[in-house]
Amino acid sequence: MYDPDPPFRAVRRRDGCLPLEDLGLIGDGTTAALVGLDGSIPWICLPRFDSDAVFCALLDHARGGHFTVAPEDLVEARQHYQPDTGVLVTELRSRTGLVRLTDALALRSGADLTDDMPAGRAELVRSAVVVDGRVRLRAELEPRGGGQAQALFSGLEVRPHRQPGLRLHLRANRPLTGLRSTHELRQGERLDLVLSWGRFHRHHRFDTDAMLKSTADAWHRWMRHCDYAGPQAALVRRAALTLKMCDDWASGSLVAAPTSSLPAPIGGIRNWDYRYAWIRDAAYAVFALRRIGFDGEADSFLGWVLDAFEHSRQPRIMYTLQGATVPDEVEDGELAGYRGSAPVRWGNGATDQRQHDVYGEILDCADQWLLSGGEIQPALWAGLAGLADAAERAWRQPDQGIWEVRSEGRAFTYSAGMCQVALDRAVRIGERHGLPGRIDQWRAAAEKVRRTILEESWDEKSGTLSAHLSGGGVLDASLLAMPMREVVPAGHPRMVATAEAIAQRLSAGDGLLYRYLHDEAPDGLAGDEGAFVLCSFWLVDNLVGQGRLEEAGELYASLCGRASTVGLLSEQIHPTTGEFMGNFPQAFSHIGIIASGVNLQRARAASRR
């Protein structure tokens, strides 16, 4: 549970790895790092989100590499963020003293995080202060594969063996004897470390307090735009900060997660690289952030989606952060995987899949872009109109669906629903702006798709809409998302019945939901998985749409209660143990926190009128 002032607890390891719940996130809009409860940084990719990992003990605690600042004889620790910032504090207690470690990816002094431009300094700040007693504080920097260190006047130059073109520079306020050093410190004394890449700051004034303050100030200025006073307000604000740390500030794109190859479940092979930008994730992020006051980020995402579409000249489901093609998927045999869950993968093999929902995602983004004051040029409209025509042809054809199954394609109901969204939004845009196009044909096709979903995917025997247009009663939690995309109203009798069936038949217990049941809907991969967090937030939204506000509020509170003490959520949750699974932190899950909170807030306000 999110706790801005958590108690100390013992540092746990499972199979040599920290639980995902014991990791915090820091970011600067270009990359992100995970900071462990033990004072380690077991994950960062440099210089960008999708670059090679310099530290990835997260995926192999013995060989992955890390950057650790911690007292010897560590007994217990706790983590919390400085309020409304991306500055993380880890307090580490040894047998002889207490250390407060403050971590941040530094931001430029005076940075405006609403600008579409880089704000990071390409510097990681780690400042450790002895609060009580005395400690032997160890500092260890070990890039994956090792590195060569050379003494410089102001610190060490480090060249990672696996990335010889990447020059790192480590500065400190105390002498460094190498990549491993130990410092005897008493109360009030400190060890400040700054790791730089890109341009060096070796001759600049070394003032970590000023760097941390300017970073916190930049976050505070950004959070002044947050407009939310609904349930779980503190966690919603934290979710907005998490999404901002998953955002590439210069391009406006958003990584699905800043990590790769975290398994769902432990020991399984469902280990994917999420450090890329999915069109659907950007679309959902737009919905969430705009509704709590972050119009600038929403507009940046929308602009990036349309730019990527124009650049590729075809609708892809995902892109690199710069809008290019995602690299081919490769397996890394050198790393054991998180808790031994091999293989580790880089790149994503789903990039060339057919997923028809992309038509609706792009056109819905275009519609929102125009509603927010954007302009549409003839060439862009021609491309969007072509997408509407493609959706009209594709909605009955098999694809791999929203969950990117690696089995033979099916005609998924959700995919058909998003084709309906594409047609509907093309009609809206064309009529509102007086643009040329097959407006009447798109309108008729949109209604045909909607009618087909309600009639042909309906299974009378099971009393539910089905995962596939052909019916059959197989369930898929993605059906819960159709009311949010205005395909079928939440209060429609067949949607109400479907939501109830999903809540019962896909239940993983205590409000958690599976995406689908693998014995009913094989996806081409061995093994099962955990409960998918976003699906439960979709159920909250359906309950709100049905007017069942008390039930919705209870479910929402229980889901929010599953966040870690620093307010983070993973992609999936183990239904029995409550452990986090899958890539972490997952943008989708934090989108759910925001969107469902807003829906609940607005419905409660309307009910009181």
PEHUBEL-V515791 format. One record per residue. N is the residue number from 1. SS is DSSP state (hx for helix, st for strand, lp for the rest). Layout:
# PEHUBEL-V515791
<<N | SS> <N | SS>>
This chain:
# PEHUBEL-V515791
<<1 | lp> <2 | lp> <3 | lp> <4 | lp> <5 | lp> <6 | lp> <7 | lp> <8 | lp> <9 | st> <10 | st> <11 | lp> <12 | lp> <13 | lp> <14 | st> <15 | lp> <16 | lp> <17 | st> <18 | lp> <19 | lp> <20 | hx> <21 | hx> <22 | hx> <23 | st> <24 | st> <25 | st> <26 | st> <27 | st> <28 | lp> <29 | lp> <30 | lp> <31 | lp> <32 | st> <33 | st> <34 | st> <35 | st> <36 | st> <37 | lp> <38 | lp> <39 | lp> <40 | st> <41 | st> <42 | lp> <43 | st> <44 | st> <45 | st> <46 | lp> <47 | lp> <48 | lp> <49 | lp> <50 | lp> <51 | lp> <52 | lp> <53 | st> <54 | st> <55 | st> <56 | lp> <57 | lp> <58 | lp> <59 | lp> <60 | lp> <61 | lp> <62 | lp> <63 | lp> <64 | lp> <65 | lp> <66 | st> <67 | st> <68 | st> <69 | st> <70 | st> <71 | st> <72 | lp> <73 | lp> <74 | st> <75 | st> <76 | st> <77 | st> <78 | st> <79 | st> <80 | st> <81 | st> <82 | lp> <83 | lp> <84 | lp> <85 | lp> <86 | lp> <87 | lp> <88 | st> <89 | st> <90 | st> <91 | st> <92 | st> <93 | st> <94 | st> <95 | lp> <96 | lp> <97 | st> <98 | st> <99 | st> <100 | st> <101 | st> <102 | st> <103 | st> <104 | st> <105 | st> <106 | st> <107 | st> <108 | lp> <109 | lp> <110 | lp> <111 | lp> <112 | lp> <113 | lp> <114 | lp> <115 | lp> <116 | lp> <117 | lp> <118 | lp> <119 | lp> <120 | st> <121 | st> <122 | st> <123 | st> <124 | st> <125 | st> <126 | st> <127 | st> <128 | st> <129 | st> <130 | st> <131 | st> <132 | st> <133 | st> <134 | st> <135 | st> <136 | st> <137 | st> <138 | st> <139 | st> <140 | st> <141 | st> <142 | st> <143 | lp> <144 | lp> <145 | lp> <146 | lp> <147 | st> <148 | st> <149 | st> <150 | st> <151 | st> <152 | st> <153 | lp> <154 | lp> <155 | st> <156 | st> <157 | st> <158 | st> <159 | st> <160 | st> <161 | hx> <162 | hx> <163 | hx> <164 | lp> <165 | lp> <166 | lp> <167 | st> <168 | st> <169 | st> <170 | st> <171 | st> <172 | st> <173 | lp> <174 | lp> <175 | lp> <176 | lp> <177 | lp> <178 | lp> <179 | lp> <180 | st> <181 | st> <182 | st> <183 | st> <184 | st> <185 | st> <186 | st> <187 | lp> <188 | lp> <189 | lp> <190 | st> <191 | st> <192 | st> <193 | st> <194 | st> <195 | st> <196 | st> <197 | lp> <198 | lp> <199 | lp> <200 | lp> <201 | lp> <202 | lp> <203 | lp> <204 | lp> <205 | lp> <206 | lp> <207 | lp> <208 | hx> <209 | hx> <210 | hx> <211 | hx> <212 | hx> <213 | hx> <214 | hx> <215 | hx> <216 | hx> <217 | hx> <218 | hx> <219 | hx> <220 | hx> <221 | hx> <222 | hx> <223 | hx> <224 | lp> <225 | lp> <226 | lp> <227 | lp> <228 | lp> <229 | lp> <230 | lp> <231 | lp> <232 | lp> <233 | hx> <234 | hx> <235 | hx> <236 | hx> <237 | hx> <238 | hx> <239 | hx> <240 | hx> <241 | hx> <242 | hx> <243 | hx> <244 | hx> <245 | hx> <246 | lp> <247 | st> <248 | lp> <249 | lp> <250 | lp> <251 | lp> <252 | lp> <253 | lp> <254 | st> <255 | lp> <256 | lp> <257 | st> <258 | lp> <259 | lp> <260 | st> <261 | lp> <262 | lp> <263 | lp> <264 | lp> <265 | lp> <266 | lp> <267 | lp> <268 | lp> <269 | lp> <270 | lp> <271 | lp> <272 | lp> <273 | st> <274 | lp> <275 | lp> <276 | lp> <277 | st> <278 | st> <279 | hx> <280 | hx> <281 | hx> <282 | hx> <283 | hx> <284 | hx> <285 | hx> <286 | hx> <287 | hx> <288 | hx> <289 | hx> <290 | hx> <291 | lp> <292 | lp> <293 | lp> <294 | lp> <295 | hx> <296 | hx> <297 | hx> <298 | hx> <299 | hx> <300 | hx> <301 | hx> <302 | hx> <303 | hx> <304 | hx> <305 | hx> <306 | hx> <307 | hx> <308 | hx> <309 | hx> <310 | hx> <311 | hx> <312 | hx> <313 | lp> <314 | lp> <315 | lp> <316 | lp> <317 | lp> <318 | st> <319 | st> <320 | lp> <321 | lp> <322 | lp> <323 | lp> <324 | lp> <325 | lp> <326 | lp> <327 | lp> <328 | lp> <329 | lp> <330 | st> <331 | st> <332 | st> <333 | lp> <334 | lp> <335 | lp> <336 | lp> <337 | lp> <338 | hx> <339 | hx> <340 | hx> <341 | lp> <342 | lp> <343 | lp> <344 | st> <345 | st> <346 | st> <347 | lp> <348 | lp> <349 | hx> <350 | hx> <351 | hx> <352 | hx> <353 | lp> <354 | lp> <355 | lp> <356 | lp> <357 | hx> <358 | hx> <359 | hx> <360 | hx> <361 | hx> <362 | hx> <363 | hx> <364 | hx> <365 | hx> <366 | hx> <367 | hx> <368 | hx> <369 | hx> <370 | hx> <371 | hx> <372 | lp> <373 | lp> <374 | lp> <375 | lp> <376 | lp> <377 | lp> <378 | hx> <379 | hx> <380 | hx> <381 | hx> <382 | hx> <383 | hx> <384 | hx> <385 | hx> <386 | hx> <387 | hx> <388 | hx> <389 | hx> <390 | hx> <391 | hx> <392 | hx> <393 | hx> <394 | hx> <395 | lp> <396 | lp> <397 | lp> <398 | lp> <399 | st> <400 | lp> <401 | lp> <402 | lp> <403 | lp> <404 | lp> <405 | lp> <406 | lp> <407 | lp> <408 | lp> <409 | lp> <410 | st> <411 | lp> <412 | st> <413 | hx> <414 | hx> <415 | hx> <416 | hx> <417 | hx> <418 | hx> <419 | hx> <420 | hx> <421 | hx> <422 | hx> <423 | hx> <424 | hx> <425 | hx> <426 | hx> <427 | hx> <428 | hx> <429 | hx> <430 | hx> <431 | hx> <432 | hx> <433 | hx> <434 | lp> <435 | lp> <436 | lp> <437 | lp> <438 | lp> <439 | hx> <440 | hx> <441 | hx> <442 | hx> <443 | hx> <444 | hx> <445 | hx> <446 | hx> <447 | hx> <448 | hx> <449 | hx> <450 | hx> <451 | hx> <452 | hx> <453 | hx> <454 | hx> <455 | hx> <456 | hx> <457 | lp> <458 | st> <459 | st> <460 | lp> <461 | lp> <462 | lp> <463 | lp> <464 | st> <465 | st> <466 | lp> <467 | lp> <468 | st> <469 | lp> <470 | lp> <471 | lp> <472 | lp> <473 | lp> <474 | lp> <475 | lp> <476 | lp> <477 | hx> <478 | hx> <479 | hx> <480 | hx> <481 | hx> <482 | lp> <483 | lp> <484 | lp> <485 | lp> <486 | lp> <487 | lp> <488 | lp> <489 | lp> <490 | lp> <491 | lp> <492 | lp> <493 | hx> <494 | hx> <495 | hx> <496 | hx> <497 | hx> <498 | hx> <499 | hx> <500 | hx> <501 | hx> <502 | hx> <503 | hx> <504 | hx> <505 | hx> <506 | lp> <507 | st> <508 | st> <509 | st> <510 | lp> <511 | lp> <512 | st> <513 | st> <514 | lp> <515 | lp> <516 | lp> <517 | lp> <518 | lp> <519 | lp> <520 | lp> <521 | lp> <522 | lp> <523 | lp> <524 | lp> <525 | lp> <526 | lp> <527 | lp> <528 | lp> <529 | lp> <530 | lp> <531 | st> <532 | st> <533 | hx> <534 | hx> <535 | hx> <536 | hx> <537 | hx> <538 | hx> <539 | hx> <540 | hx> <541 | hx> <542 | hx> <543 | hx> <544 | hx> <545 | hx> <546 | lp> <547 | lp> <548 | lp> <549 | hx> <550 | hx> <551 | hx> <552 | hx> <553 | hx> <554 | hx> <555 | hx> <556 | hx> <557 | hx> <558 | hx> <559 | hx> <560 | hx> <561 | lp> <562 | lp> <563 | lp> <564 | lp> <565 | lp> <566 | lp> <567 | lp> <568 | lp> <569 | lp> <570 | st> <571 | st> <572 | st> <573 | st> <574 | lp> <575 | lp> <576 | lp> <577 | lp> <578 | lp> <579 | lp> <580 | st> <581 | st> <582 | st> <583 | st> <584 | st> <585 | lp> <586 | st> <587 | hx> <588 | hx> <589 | hx> <590 | hx> <591 | hx> <592 | hx> <593 | hx> <594 | hx> <595 | hx> <596 | hx> <597 | hx> <598 | hx> <599 | hx> <600 | hx> <601 | hx> <602 | hx> <603 | hx> <604 | hx> <605 | hx> <606 | hx> <607 | hx> <608 | lp> <609 | lp>>
